[in-house]
Amino acid sequence: LVPAGEVDLTGLGVRVGVAVCRVCEGAIGGRERVELKWPNDVLVGSRKAAGCLCEVVPRGADGRAWLIVGVGINVNNASSDLPADLRRAPISLGEVRGGALDLGAMAERLRDELAAVVDAPLAGAVLDEARARLFGVGTRQSFRDAGGGSFEGVVAGLDGTGGLLVRAADGTTRAVTSVLAGS
C-alpha cells in the first residue's frame, strides 16, 4: 500500500507478475517452468500457483490516491484438499518442491521482489523477462472486452506498456490493456 502518485503505474500488473514469478521460481528451485499468464496469473508447469491484482483507490481525506497490490500464492496447500472438480487446475509450490516451504521466508522474498519491480520502469530487463515468461505465445485465445463484445486472436507478445499483443484473423495486431474477469 503506497501513495499512487509515487509509483509509475505503466505496466504495473506485469511488473508485479514478474516479481511473483521470481518468488515462485526461487521457491521451487527450477523444478518447473514459471510463466506469467497475462494479465495477473502465475503458472507453474501450466497450473495456476499464484494471482496478483493492482488497484488504485481514489483520493482519501489526505488528498492522495493509494495503490493496493494483492498477491495470493498457493504455498503449502495440497491439491488433494480441494474438491475433486478443482484438483487439476491449481498447484502449490510445496507440492512442486516436494515439501513445506517457510512462509516467513516467502513473505520476505515477495516483499523484496515487489519493492524492486515497483521502483523499476517496465522497460529493459523487466520487460524482457515478462516477455520471456509470457504464457500462451502463439496460441489462439478468446477475449471479452468492456463493451460486451468478444474476439479471438493469437497471442503475439507484450507491447512496451505491458499490453497483450493479439493478432486477429485479418492479420492486424491490437494491444489488449484489460480484460473482464473470466476472460
C-alpha positions as CSV (number, residue, x, y, z in Angstrom):
1,L,0.0,0.0,0.0
2,V,1.8,3.1,-1.2
3,P,0.7,6.5,-2.4
4,A,-0.2,6.0,-6.1
5,G,1.4,9.3,-7.1
6,E,4.8,7.9,-6.1
7,V,4.7,5.0,-8.5
8,D,4.8,4.8,-12.3
9,L,1.6,2.8,-13.0
10,T,2.6,1.8,-16.5
11,G,2.6,-2.0,-16.8
12,L,2.4,-2.3,-13.0
13,G,0.4,-5.5,-13.1
14,V,3.0,-7.1,-15.4
15,R,5.8,-5.8,-13.2
16,V,4.1,-7.4,-10.1
17,G,3.6,-10.6,-12.0
18,V,7.4,-10.7,-12.8
19,A,8.1,-10.3,-9.1
20,V,5.7,-13.2,-8.2
21,C,7.3,-15.4,-10.9
22,R,10.7,-14.8,-9.4
23,V,9.5,-15.7,-5.9
24,C,7.8,-18.9,-7.2
25,E,10.8,-19.9,-9.2
26,G,13.1,-19.4,-6.3
27,A,10.8,-21.5,-4.0
28,I,10.7,-24.5,-6.4
29,G,14.3,-24.4,-7.4
30,G,13.8,-24.6,-11.1
31,R,11.8,-27.8,-11.0
32,E,9.1,-26.5,-13.4
33,R,8.8,-23.6,-15.8
34,V,7.2,-20.5,-14.2
35,E,5.1,-18.3,-16.5
36,L,3.0,-15.2,-16.5
37,K,-0.5,-15.7,-17.8
38,W,-1.5,-12.2,-18.7
39,P,-2.8,-10.1,-17.0
40,N,-2.5,-11.5,-13.5
41,D,-1.9,-15.2,-13.0
42,V,1.4,-17.1,-12.4
43,L,1.6,-20.6,-13.7
44,V,4.0,-23.3,-12.6
45,G,4.1,-26.2,-15.1
46,S,1.0,-24.8,-16.7
47,R,-1.0,-24.9,-13.5
48,K,-2.1,-21.8,-11.5
49,A,0.1,-21.2,-8.5
50,A,-0.5,-17.5,-7.8
51,G,-2.5,-14.5,-8.7
52,C,-1.9,-10.7,-8.4
53,L,-4.2,-7.7,-8.6
54,C,-3.3,-4.0,-8.5
55,E,-5.9,-1.3,-7.8
56,V,-5.7,2.4,-7.4
57,V,-8.1,3.6,-4.6
58,P,-9.5,7.1,-5.2
59,R,-8.2,10.0,-3.2
60,G,-8.9,9.9,0.5
61,A,-9.2,12.6,3.1
62,D,-5.5,13.3,2.7
63,G,-6.0,14.1,-1.0
64,R,-3.8,11.2,-2.2
65,A,-4.8,8.2,-4.2
66,W,-3.4,4.9,-2.9
67,L,-2.1,1.9,-4.8
68,I,-3.0,-1.5,-3.3
69,V,-1.2,-4.7,-4.6
70,G,-2.7,-8.0,-3.6
71,V,-0.9,-11.3,-4.2
72,G,-2.1,-14.8,-3.4
73,I,0.4,-17.7,-3.7
74,N,-0.5,-21.3,-3.2
75,V,2.4,-22.2,-1.0
76,N,1.8,-25.2,1.2
77,N,-1.8,-26.3,0.5
78,A,-2.4,-29.7,-1.2
79,S,-4.4,-30.1,-4.3
80,S,-5.9,-33.2,-2.7
81,D,-7.6,-31.0,-0.2
82,L,-9.6,-29.3,-2.9
83,P,-13.0,-30.5,-4.3
84,A,-12.4,-33.1,-7.0
85,D,-13.5,-30.8,-9.8
86,L,-10.8,-28.3,-8.9
87,R,-7.8,-30.5,-8.3
88,R,-6.3,-30.3,-11.8
89,A,-6.2,-26.5,-12.1
90,P,-4.1,-25.2,-9.2
91,I,-0.8,-26.4,-7.8
92,S,1.0,-25.4,-4.7
93,L,4.7,-24.6,-4.6
94,G,5.2,-27.1,-1.8
95,E,3.7,-29.8,-4.0
96,V,6.2,-28.9,-6.7
97,R,9.1,-28.7,-4.3
98,G,8.2,-31.9,-2.5
99,G,7.8,-30.4,1.0
100,A,6.6,-27.5,3.0
101,L,8.1,-24.1,2.5
102,D,8.8,-21.4,5.1
103,L,6.0,-18.8,4.9
104,G,8.1,-16.1,6.6
105,A,10.9,-16.5,4.1
106,M,8.4,-16.5,1.2
107,A,6.9,-13.3,2.5
108,E,10.3,-11.6,2.9
109,R,11.3,-12.6,-0.7
110,L,8.0,-11.3,-2.0
111,R,8.4,-8.0,-0.2
112,D,11.9,-7.6,-1.7
113,E,10.9,-8.6,-5.2
114,L,7.8,-6.3,-5.1
115,A,10.0,-3.4,-3.9
116,A,12.4,-4.0,-6.8
117,V,9.8,-4.0,-9.5
118,V,7.5,-1.3,-8.2
119,D,10.5,1.1,-8.3
120,A,11.6,-0.1,-11.8
121,P,10.0,1.0,-15.0
122,L,8.5,-1.5,-17.3
123,A,11.5,-1.4,-19.7
124,G,14.7,-3.2,-20.3
125,A,15.4,-6.3,-18.3
126,V,11.9,-6.3,-16.5
127,L,10.0,-6.1,-19.8
128,D,12.4,-8.7,-21.4
129,E,11.7,-11.0,-18.5
130,A,8.0,-10.5,-18.7
131,R,8.1,-11.3,-22.5
132,A,10.2,-14.4,-21.9
133,R,7.8,-15.7,-19.2
134,L,4.6,-14.9,-21.1
135,F,2.3,-17.9,-21.3
136,G,0.5,-18.8,-24.5
137,V,2.5,-17.0,-27.1
138,G,1.4,-18.4,-30.5
139,T,-1.8,-19.9,-29.2
140,R,-5.4,-18.9,-30.1
141,Q,-7.3,-17.3,-27.1
142,S,-10.7,-15.8,-26.6
143,F,-11.2,-12.4,-25.0
144,R,-14.2,-10.3,-23.8
145,D,-14.0,-6.6,-23.8
146,A,-15.6,-4.0,-21.5
147,G,-18.2,-3.2,-24.2
148,G,-19.6,-6.8,-24.0
149,G,-18.0,-7.9,-27.3
150,S,-15.7,-10.8,-27.7
151,F,-12.9,-11.6,-30.1
152,E,-10.3,-14.2,-30.8
153,G,-6.7,-13.9,-31.7
154,V,-3.3,-15.4,-31.4
155,V,-1.2,-14.2,-28.5
156,A,1.8,-12.4,-30.1
157,G,3.6,-10.9,-27.0
158,L,3.7,-7.8,-24.9
159,D,3.9,-4.2,-26.0
160,G,6.1,-1.6,-24.3
161,T,3.4,-0.7,-21.8
162,G,2.6,-4.3,-20.8
163,G,-0.4,-4.6,-23.0
164,L,-1.0,-8.1,-24.5
165,L,-0.5,-8.1,-28.3
166,V,-3.1,-10.2,-30.1
167,R,-3.0,-11.0,-33.8
168,A,-6.5,-11.2,-35.3
169,A,-7.6,-13.4,-38.2
170,D,-7.3,-10.5,-40.6
171,G,-3.6,-10.1,-39.7
172,T,-3.9,-6.9,-37.7
173,T,-2.4,-6.8,-34.2
174,R,-4.0,-5.0,-31.3
175,A,-2.9,-4.3,-27.8
176,V,-5.2,-5.5,-25.1
177,T,-4.8,-3.5,-22.0
178,S,-7.5,-5.0,-19.8
179,V,-10.0,-7.9,-19.8
180,L,-13.1,-8.7,-17.8
181,A,-12.9,-11.3,-15.1
182,G,-13.1,-14.8,-16.5
183,S,-11.6,-13.9,-19.9
